[in-house]
Amino acid sequence: MSKPFKFKQFQIRQERCAMKIGTDGVLLGAWTTLAHNPKSILDIGTGTGLIALMLAQRCEAETIDALEIDEGAYEQCVENFEASPWGDRLFCYHAGLDEFLGEIEDQYDLIVSNPPFHTEEVSSGNAARDIARQNQSLPFEELIEGVSNLLSPIGIFCTIIPYKEETQFIMMAEQSGLYSQHMTRIKGNPYSEIKRSLLQFSFNEKEVIKDSLTIETERHRYTSEYIVLTKEFYLKM
């Protein structure tokens, strides 16, 4: 059995998860706003449970639910939740979003998702990994529609997607009554192209905050902004 990935207050086992811990998940878990003091949180497509665990560390929300369709990832997520200091507040459902919508009448004050986003057909030879990476398993339209039904009137939705998909995603969200409030564009280093967009939505239309974040100045030398964002989690920050 491989060693768990250790953060400052919890650890993650991921040997049965198709998608391993990556920068995208850590960014979303650290960047997501908690300024509205959410009482209930939902992580759609939780994988290892990383983002839900980060939010449990960051806030006192009584209910932190997660959703995972892959059986191996679901079982591993449950293990990671139970091994954490916040096991009494964390719960993972083994279901897809469409199935969950049909069974749950609750609404959430905060919804997060690090969705699959490889729109082209790719094959790594690992079927579970391919499903986890390709958005046929959770198309953006389905994600947005689900969020619009599950989000409370005062709720906030946060996600991370490829920068090239940003404009289309925001337009689709607006069609479901969700308006962009904050966007942070991510670059790997000062000389690289913008790679990701962190996006925050709510049902309230207001002026959008736009900013940017660069992760490294050079290989393994992190920017002060990235260190400040992630230092409560990474052991060596």
C-alpha positions as CSV (number, residue, x, y, z in Angstrom):
1,M,0.0,0.0,0.0
2,S,1.4,3.4,-0.9
3,K,2.0,6.1,1.7
4,P,-0.7,8.6,2.3
5,F,-0.3,12.2,1.2
6,K,0.2,14.2,4.4
7,F,-1.2,17.7,4.9
8,K,-0.8,19.7,8.1
9,Q,-4.0,18.6,9.8
10,F,-5.1,15.5,7.7
11,Q,-3.9,12.9,5.3
12,I,-5.2,11.4,2.1
13,R,-5.0,7.9,0.8
14,Q,-5.4,7.8,-2.9
15,E,-4.2,4.5,-4.3
16,R,-7.8,3.5,-5.4
17,C,-8.6,7.0,-6.9
18,A,-8.2,7.5,-10.6
19,M,-7.4,11.2,-10.2
20,K,-4.7,11.9,-7.6
21,I,-4.2,15.0,-5.5
22,G,-3.2,17.9,-7.8
23,T,-2.7,21.6,-7.7
24,D,-6.2,22.3,-9.0
25,G,-7.9,20.7,-6.0
26,V,-5.7,22.4,-3.5
27,L,-6.2,25.8,-5.2
28,L,-10.0,25.4,-5.1
29,G,-10.1,24.2,-1.5
30,A,-7.9,27.1,-0.3
31,W,-9.4,29.9,-2.6
32,T,-13.1,29.1,-2.0
33,T,-14.8,31.9,0.0
34,L,-16.3,31.2,3.4
35,A,-17.2,34.9,4.1
36,H,-20.9,34.1,4.1
37,N,-20.4,31.5,6.9
38,P,-22.0,28.5,5.2
39,K,-23.9,26.1,7.4
40,S,-24.0,23.4,4.7
41,I,-21.5,22.5,2.0
42,L,-21.6,20.1,-1.0
43,D,-18.5,18.9,-2.9
44,I,-19.6,17.5,-6.3
45,G,-17.2,14.8,-7.7
46,T,-15.1,14.8,-4.6
47,G,-12.6,12.1,-5.6
48,T,-10.2,11.6,-2.6
49,G,-12.3,14.0,-0.5
50,L,-9.5,16.6,-0.6
51,I,-11.6,19.8,-1.1
52,A,-14.2,18.8,1.5
53,L,-11.5,18.1,4.0
54,M,-9.8,21.4,3.3
55,L,-13.2,23.2,3.9
56,A,-13.8,21.2,7.1
57,Q,-10.4,22.5,8.3
58,R,-11.3,26.1,7.3
59,C,-14.8,26.4,8.7
60,E,-17.4,25.2,11.3
61,A,-20.1,24.2,8.8
62,E,-22.3,21.5,10.4
63,T,-22.9,19.6,7.2
64,I,-20.2,18.9,4.6
65,D,-21.5,16.4,2.1
66,A,-19.6,15.0,-0.9
67,L,-20.7,13.2,-4.0
68,E,-18.6,10.5,-5.9
69,I,-19.8,8.2,-8.6
70,D,-16.6,5.9,-8.9
71,E,-16.8,3.1,-6.4
72,G,-13.1,2.9,-5.6
73,A,-12.8,6.7,-5.1
74,Y,-16.0,6.7,-3.0
75,E,-14.6,4.0,-0.6
76,Q,-11.3,5.8,-0.3
77,C,-13.0,9.1,0.3
78,V,-15.0,7.6,3.2
79,E,-11.8,6.2,4.7
80,N,-10.2,9.7,4.4
81,F,-13.2,11.3,6.0
82,E,-13.3,8.8,8.9
83,A,-9.6,9.2,9.6
84,S,-9.8,13.0,9.8
85,P,-10.5,15.2,12.8
86,W,-13.8,16.2,11.3
87,G,-15.4,12.8,10.5
88,D,-18.6,13.7,12.4
89,R,-19.3,16.6,9.9
90,L,-18.3,14.8,6.7
91,F,-20.4,12.4,4.6
92,C,-19.9,11.0,1.2
93,Y,-22.7,9.8,-1.1
94,H,-22.0,7.1,-3.7
95,A,-24.0,8.5,-6.6
96,G,-23.9,10.6,-9.7
97,L,-25.3,14.1,-9.7
98,D,-28.5,13.2,-11.6
99,E,-29.3,10.4,-9.1
100,F,-28.5,12.7,-6.1
101,L,-30.8,15.4,-7.5
102,G,-33.6,12.9,-7.7
103,E,-33.3,11.9,-4.0
104,I,-32.2,15.0,-2.1
105,E,-34.4,18.0,-1.3
106,D,-31.8,19.9,0.8
107,Q,-30.1,23.0,-0.4
108,Y,-26.5,24.0,0.3
109,D,-25.0,27.4,1.3
110,L,-21.8,26.5,-0.5
111,I,-21.2,24.1,-3.5
112,V,-17.7,23.4,-4.8
113,S,-16.6,21.2,-7.7
114,N,-13.3,20.4,-9.4
115,P,-15.1,18.9,-12.5
116,P,-13.6,16.7,-15.2
117,F,-12.8,18.9,-18.1
118,H,-11.1,17.1,-20.9
119,T,-13.7,17.5,-23.6
120,E,-11.6,15.5,-26.2
121,E,-11.6,11.7,-26.1
122,V,-8.4,10.7,-24.4
123,S,-7.2,7.2,-23.4
124,S,-4.5,6.6,-20.8
125,G,-5.2,2.9,-20.7
126,N,-6.9,3.4,-17.3
127,A,-10.7,3.5,-17.8
128,A,-11.4,5.0,-14.3
129,R,-8.9,7.7,-14.8
130,D,-10.3,8.5,-18.3
131,I,-13.8,8.8,-16.9
132,A,-12.5,11.1,-14.0
133,R,-10.8,13.3,-16.6
134,Q,-13.3,13.6,-19.3
135,N,-16.4,15.8,-18.9
136,Q,-18.7,13.3,-20.7
137,S,-19.1,11.9,-17.1
138,L,-20.2,15.3,-15.8
139,P,-20.8,17.8,-18.6
140,F,-20.6,21.5,-17.6
141,E,-24.3,21.9,-18.5
142,E,-25.3,19.1,-16.1
143,L,-23.1,20.5,-13.4
144,I,-24.5,24.0,-13.7
145,E,-28.1,22.8,-13.8
146,G,-27.5,20.7,-10.8
147,V,-25.9,23.5,-8.8
148,S,-28.8,25.9,-9.7
149,N,-31.2,23.4,-8.1
150,L,-29.1,22.6,-5.0
151,L,-27.8,26.0,-4.1
152,S,-29.7,28.0,-1.4
153,P,-30.8,31.5,-2.2
154,I,-27.8,33.0,-0.3
155,G,-25.5,30.3,-1.6
156,I,-22.2,30.5,-3.4
157,F,-20.8,28.1,-6.0
158,C,-17.0,27.8,-6.6
159,T,-15.2,25.8,-9.3
160,I,-12.0,25.6,-11.2
161,I,-11.9,25.0,-15.0
162,P,-9.5,25.5,-18.0
163,Y,-9.1,29.2,-18.8
164,K,-10.1,28.5,-22.5
165,E,-13.6,27.3,-21.2
166,E,-14.1,30.4,-19.0
167,T,-16.3,32.5,-21.3
168,Q,-18.6,29.7,-22.3
169,F,-18.9,28.4,-18.7
170,I,-20.0,31.9,-17.4
171,M,-22.5,32.2,-20.2
172,M,-24.0,28.8,-19.4
173,A,-24.2,29.7,-15.7
174,E,-26.0,33.0,-16.5
175,Q,-28.7,31.0,-18.4
176,S,-29.3,29.2,-15.1
177,G,-29.5,32.4,-13.1
178,L,-25.9,32.1,-11.7
179,Y,-23.8,35.2,-12.0
180,S,-20.0,35.4,-11.8
181,Q,-18.8,37.3,-8.7
182,H,-15.1,36.6,-8.6
183,M,-12.6,35.2,-11.0
184,T,-8.9,34.4,-10.4
185,R,-6.8,33.4,-13.5
186,I,-4.0,31.0,-12.7
187,K,-0.5,30.9,-14.4
188,G,2.1,28.3,-13.6
189,N,4.9,30.8,-13.8
190,P,5.4,34.5,-15.0
191,Y,6.2,33.4,-18.5
192,S,3.5,30.8,-19.1
193,E,0.0,31.3,-20.5
194,I,-3.0,31.4,-18.2
195,K,-4.0,27.8,-17.6
196,R,-6.9,27.8,-15.2
197,S,-9.8,30.0,-14.0
198,L,-11.1,29.9,-10.4
199,L,-14.7,31.1,-10.6
200,Q,-17.2,32.1,-7.9
201,F,-21.0,32.4,-8.6
202,S,-24.2,33.3,-6.8
203,F,-27.8,34.2,-7.7
204,N,-27.0,37.9,-7.1
205,E,-25.7,40.0,-10.0
206,K,-22.9,42.4,-9.0
207,E,-19.6,43.8,-10.2
208,V,-17.1,41.0,-10.8
209,I,-13.8,41.0,-9.0
210,K,-11.0,39.9,-11.4
211,D,-7.5,39.1,-10.3
212,S,-4.7,36.6,-11.0
213,L,-2.3,34.2,-9.3
214,T,1.0,32.9,-10.4
215,I,2.2,29.7,-8.7
216,E,5.9,29.6,-9.2
217,T,8.6,32.2,-10.0
218,E,10.8,29.3,-11.2
219,R,10.7,25.5,-10.7
220,H,9.9,24.7,-7.0
221,R,10.2,28.4,-6.0
222,Y,6.7,29.4,-5.1
223,T,5.3,33.0,-5.2
224,S,4.4,34.7,-1.9
225,E,0.7,34.8,-3.0
226,Y,0.6,31.0,-3.5
227,I,2.4,30.4,-0.2
228,V,-0.1,32.6,1.7
229,L,-3.0,30.8,0.0
230,T,-1.8,27.2,0.8
231,K,0.4,27.5,3.8
232,E,-2.3,26.2,6.2
233,F,-2.3,22.9,4.3
234,Y,1.1,22.0,2.7
235,L,3.6,20.6,5.2
236,K,6.6,22.5,3.6
237,M,5.0,25.9,3.0
